[in-house]
Amino acid sequence: MATRSDAEIAARGYAFSELMVAAAAREIADGEIVFVGMRLPMLAFLVARRTHAPHAVGLFENGVIRETPSPELLYTMADPPNLRGATQCGQMLDVMGLLQQGRVNAGFLGAAEVDRFGNLNTTWGRRNRETQRLPGSGGACDIACLARRTIVLLVHDRARLCERVSHVTSPGYGSGNGWRHAQGLPDFSGPSAVITTLGVLRFGADGEAYLASVHPGVSVEEVLANTGWTLRVGDELVETIPPDEQELAVMRELDPNHFWTR
């Protein structure tokens, strides 16, 4: 697993998890309707709202819709602060219906595994050489199929970024080359970014991932060594922009004890 020491974090002034939050926040445009999720994506939505996207609307799978973010840190999407002052507290069907209408601009997803075509596995994993049943899809498959784009966040590890996921819980670009269209999925949909602890992957016209940016202090060789397939490198490879003072201030105000970013 690719990690960084506390000394390196102190030298940079931010953790790579905070860099991931900032990168994820920049994927949200003002006025967009976003499936928020929990953990780092939740912070990313809050950072976006407090900086460049004050009119973004957050959706939660339990039926909550918020035009104004919760003023308190959430540990689950059903926490009272997320219900109090919400624009709407409905049912899962209410927010999933927006997906079917094509109105959801972006959705954040996590995964145990992601492969070269952006397919996700959250159903089966291995630990201590044993196969284990994971939580499964929840609403992730619906989001992966019908949101206009999806953004995936996970630790950059060779076992988790694999050439082919062991089980497709939520589809990305399938086997590439027009697979989504052939399955009847909307042409406008599909993964747009995989944000990891080492860099950001995006997807070509053929549906295959490529390395678009590396985080400060990370080499291309390190990314490739921690990826389970021969990852393509983008022609215009850049360095990920670090979180600025405003972004860090929002994260640390909302999560002062680093519950989600430690």
C-alpha positions as CSV (number, residue, x, y, z in Angstrom):
1,M,0.0,0.0,0.0
2,A,1.3,3.5,-0.9
3,T,1.5,5.6,2.2
4,R,3.4,8.7,3.5
5,S,5.1,9.3,6.8
6,D,3.9,11.9,9.3
7,A,7.2,13.8,8.7
8,E,6.4,14.1,5.0
9,I,2.9,15.3,5.8
10,A,4.3,17.9,8.2
11,A,6.7,19.1,5.5
12,R,3.9,19.5,3.0
13,G,1.4,21.0,5.3
14,Y,-1.4,18.6,4.3
15,A,-2.2,14.9,4.2
16,F,-2.8,13.2,0.9
17,S,-6.4,12.5,2.0
18,E,-6.8,16.3,2.2
19,L,-5.3,16.6,-1.3
20,M,-7.9,14.0,-2.4
21,V,-10.7,16.0,-0.9
22,A,-9.5,19.2,-2.6
23,A,-9.2,17.3,-6.0
24,A,-12.6,15.8,-5.6
25,A,-14.2,19.2,-4.7
26,R,-12.9,20.6,-7.9
27,E,-14.8,18.0,-9.8
28,I,-18.1,19.8,-8.7
29,A,-19.3,22.7,-10.7
30,D,-21.6,25.4,-9.4
31,G,-25.3,24.6,-9.6
32,E,-24.8,20.8,-10.1
33,I,-26.8,18.1,-8.5
34,V,-24.4,15.7,-6.8
35,F,-24.8,12.3,-5.1
36,V,-22.6,13.1,-2.1
37,G,-22.0,9.9,-0.2
38,M,-19.9,9.8,3.0
39,R,-16.3,10.0,4.2
40,L,-14.0,12.1,1.9
41,P,-16.7,12.8,-0.7
42,M,-18.9,14.4,1.9
43,L,-16.0,16.8,2.8
44,A,-15.4,17.4,-0.9
45,F,-19.0,18.5,-1.4
46,L,-18.8,20.8,1.7
47,V,-15.5,22.3,0.4
48,A,-17.0,22.9,-3.0
49,R,-20.0,24.6,-1.5
50,R,-17.9,26.9,0.7
51,T,-15.5,27.8,-2.2
52,H,-16.4,27.7,-5.9
53,A,-19.8,26.0,-6.0
54,P,-22.1,27.7,-3.6
55,H,-25.2,26.6,-5.5
56,A,-24.4,22.9,-5.8
57,V,-27.2,20.6,-4.4
58,G,-26.4,17.5,-2.4
59,L,-28.3,14.2,-2.6
60,F,-28.1,11.3,-0.1
61,E,-29.2,7.8,-0.8
62,N,-31.5,7.8,2.2
63,G,-33.7,10.4,0.5
64,V,-32.2,13.6,1.9
65,I,-31.7,16.6,-0.4
66,R,-29.8,19.6,0.8
67,E,-29.4,23.0,-0.8
68,T,-27.5,24.1,2.3
69,P,-25.0,21.7,3.8
70,S,-25.2,20.4,7.3
71,P,-23.4,22.8,9.7
72,E,-21.9,19.9,11.6
73,L,-19.7,16.9,10.7
74,L,-21.7,13.8,9.7
75,Y,-20.8,10.3,10.6
76,T,-23.8,8.8,8.8
77,M,-26.1,10.3,6.3
78,A,-29.0,9.8,8.7
79,D,-27.4,11.9,11.5
80,P,-29.9,14.5,12.9
81,P,-27.8,17.4,11.6
82,N,-28.3,16.1,8.1
83,L,-32.0,15.9,8.5
84,R,-32.5,19.2,10.3
85,G,-32.9,22.1,7.8
86,A,-32.8,19.7,4.8
87,T,-34.6,20.9,1.6
88,Q,-36.3,17.5,1.5
89,C,-36.4,14.4,3.7
90,G,-38.0,11.8,1.5
91,Q,-37.4,8.2,0.4
92,M,-34.6,6.6,-1.5
93,L,-37.0,6.4,-4.5
94,D,-37.2,10.2,-4.5
95,V,-33.5,10.7,-5.1
96,M,-33.0,7.6,-7.3
97,G,-35.8,9.0,-9.5
98,L,-33.6,12.0,-10.3
99,L,-31.1,9.6,-11.7
100,Q,-33.6,8.0,-14.0
101,Q,-34.6,11.5,-15.2
102,G,-30.9,12.2,-16.1
103,R,-30.8,15.2,-13.7
104,V,-27.9,14.0,-11.5
105,N,-24.6,15.6,-12.7
106,A,-22.1,13.7,-10.6
107,G,-21.9,10.9,-8.1
108,F,-19.1,10.0,-5.8
109,L,-18.3,6.3,-5.3
110,G,-15.8,4.2,-3.3
111,A,-14.6,0.7,-4.1
112,A,-12.7,-2.3,-2.9
113,E,-11.4,-2.7,-6.5
114,V,-11.4,-0.6,-9.7
115,D,-10.0,-1.8,-13.0
116,R,-8.6,-0.3,-16.2
117,F,-12.1,0.4,-17.5
118,G,-13.4,2.0,-14.3
119,N,-15.6,-1.0,-13.3
120,L,-16.0,-1.3,-9.5
121,N,-16.1,-4.2,-7.1
122,T,-17.7,-3.6,-3.7
123,T,-19.1,-7.1,-3.3
124,W,-16.2,-9.5,-2.8
125,G,-12.7,-8.9,-1.3
126,R,-9.8,-10.9,0.1
127,R,-8.2,-10.5,3.5
128,N,-5.7,-12.8,5.1
129,R,-6.1,-15.0,2.0
130,E,-9.8,-15.5,2.6
131,T,-12.6,-14.3,0.4
132,Q,-14.9,-12.0,2.3
133,R,-18.4,-10.6,1.5
134,L,-18.4,-6.8,1.4
135,P,-21.4,-4.5,1.7
136,G,-22.2,-4.7,-2.0
137,S,-23.8,-2.0,-4.2
138,G,-26.4,-0.1,-2.2
139,G,-27.2,2.6,-4.6
140,A,-23.8,2.6,-6.3
141,C,-24.8,0.6,-9.3
142,D,-27.7,3.0,-10.0
143,I,-25.4,6.0,-9.7
144,A,-22.7,4.3,-11.9
145,C,-25.3,3.6,-14.6
146,L,-27.3,6.8,-14.7
147,A,-25.3,9.8,-13.3
148,R,-23.8,12.0,-15.9
149,R,-20.4,11.2,-14.5
150,T,-18.9,9.5,-11.5
151,I,-15.8,10.1,-9.5
152,V,-14.2,7.3,-7.6
153,L,-11.9,7.8,-4.5
154,L,-9.7,5.0,-3.0
155,V,-6.2,4.2,-1.8
156,H,-3.7,3.6,-4.6
157,D,-2.7,0.0,-4.1
158,R,-1.8,-2.6,-6.7
159,A,-4.3,-5.1,-5.3
160,R,-7.1,-2.6,-5.5
161,L,-6.3,-1.1,-8.9
162,C,-6.4,-4.3,-10.8
163,E,-6.5,-5.1,-14.5
164,R,-10.0,-6.7,-14.1
165,V,-12.1,-6.6,-11.0
166,S,-13.0,-10.0,-9.6
167,H,-16.7,-9.0,-9.5
168,V,-18.5,-6.1,-11.3
169,T,-20.7,-4.5,-8.7
170,S,-21.0,-1.2,-10.6
171,P,-20.1,-0.8,-14.2
172,G,-17.6,1.7,-15.6
173,Y,-16.8,1.3,-19.3
174,G,-17.2,-2.4,-19.2
175,S,-14.7,-3.8,-21.7
176,G,-14.3,-0.4,-23.4
177,N,-15.0,0.6,-27.0
178,G,-18.6,1.5,-26.8
179,W,-19.6,-1.1,-24.2
180,R,-21.9,1.3,-22.2
181,H,-23.9,2.2,-25.4
182,A,-24.2,-1.5,-26.3
183,Q,-25.8,-2.2,-22.9
184,G,-28.3,0.6,-23.3
185,L,-26.8,2.9,-20.8
186,P,-26.9,6.7,-21.4
187,D,-24.2,7.9,-23.7
188,F,-23.5,10.9,-21.4
189,S,-22.8,8.7,-18.4
190,G,-19.7,6.9,-17.1
191,P,-16.7,7.5,-14.8
192,S,-14.7,10.7,-15.3
193,A,-12.0,10.4,-12.7
194,V,-10.4,8.0,-10.2
195,I,-8.8,10.0,-7.4
196,T,-6.2,8.1,-5.4
197,T,-3.5,8.7,-2.8
198,L,-1.0,9.0,-5.6
199,G,-2.7,10.7,-8.5
200,V,-5.7,11.2,-10.7
201,L,-6.8,8.8,-13.4
202,R,-9.1,9.8,-16.2
203,F,-10.5,8.0,-19.2
204,G,-9.9,8.0,-22.9
205,A,-12.4,7.8,-25.7
206,D,-11.9,4.0,-25.7
207,G,-13.0,3.8,-22.1
208,E,-9.5,2.9,-20.7
209,A,-8.0,4.8,-17.8
210,Y,-4.8,6.9,-18.1
211,L,-2.7,8.8,-15.6
212,A,-3.7,12.5,-15.8
213,S,-1.9,13.9,-12.8
214,V,0.5,12.8,-10.1
215,H,0.4,14.3,-6.6
216,P,3.4,16.4,-5.4
217,G,6.4,14.3,-4.5
218,V,5.1,11.3,-6.3
219,S,6.8,9.9,-9.4
220,V,5.2,8.3,-12.4
221,E,7.2,5.1,-11.7
222,E,5.7,4.9,-8.2
223,V,2.2,5.2,-9.6
224,L,2.9,2.5,-12.2
225,A,4.5,0.2,-9.7
226,N,1.3,0.4,-7.5
227,T,-1.1,-0.3,-10.4
228,G,-2.1,-3.8,-11.4
229,W,-2.0,-3.2,-15.2
230,T,0.2,-1.3,-17.6
231,L,-1.3,2.1,-17.0
232,R,-1.1,4.6,-19.8
233,V,0.3,8.0,-19.1
234,G,-1.4,11.0,-20.5
235,D,0.3,13.2,-23.1
236,E,-0.4,16.3,-20.9
237,L,0.5,14.8,-17.5
238,V,0.5,17.5,-14.8
239,E,1.0,17.7,-11.1
240,T,-2.1,17.7,-8.9
241,I,-2.8,21.2,-7.5
242,P,-2.3,21.0,-3.7
243,P,-5.2,22.2,-1.5
244,D,-5.0,25.9,-0.9
245,E,-5.4,27.7,2.4
246,Q,-9.2,28.2,2.0
247,E,-9.8,24.6,1.1
248,L,-7.7,23.4,4.1
249,A,-9.4,25.8,6.4
250,V,-12.9,24.5,5.5
251,M,-11.8,20.9,5.9
252,R,-10.2,21.5,9.3
253,E,-13.1,23.6,10.5
254,L,-15.6,20.9,9.6
255,D,-13.4,17.9,10.7
256,P,-11.0,19.4,13.4
257,N,-10.1,15.9,14.7
258,H,-9.4,14.5,11.3
259,F,-12.0,11.8,11.7
260,W,-12.3,11.3,8.0
261,T,-8.9,12.6,6.8
262,R,-6.5,10.9,9.2
